[in-house]
Amino acid sequence: MSTKKKAEKSQINLRYVVLCVVILVFTVYSVVTLVDLYAQIGEKQSELDKLNAEITIQEIKNEDMNDLYNSSDEEFADYIEQIAREDLDYIRQGERIFVNVAGD
């Protein structure tokens, strides 16, 4: 073989090696990017599930408020009394509350 043919063959081999390295680097980059994207998708899916749960809870609260708004005066008065007794610790006039201080 002549020197010219050896040089051409050497250049072809070098181009082949460079092409293989470029393809390998691109493949590794693509795999790393896909793995990262799948991780991000998982995080966003869990965020979405959490937000959907919060939406459901809020819709239930809205329904309760609408039911209360559309209820009769007697039902509304009962609801107000329940909130006053349970959350605000109010009592009716003349009522006595006994507290067990022994802890039993």
Buried (B, 14 or more C-beta within 10 A) or exposed (E): EEEEEEEEEEEEEEEEEEEEEEEEEEEEEEEEEEEEEEEEEEEEEEEEEEEEEEEEEEEEEEEEEEEEEEEEEEEEEEBEEEEEEEEEEEEEEEEEEEEEEEEE
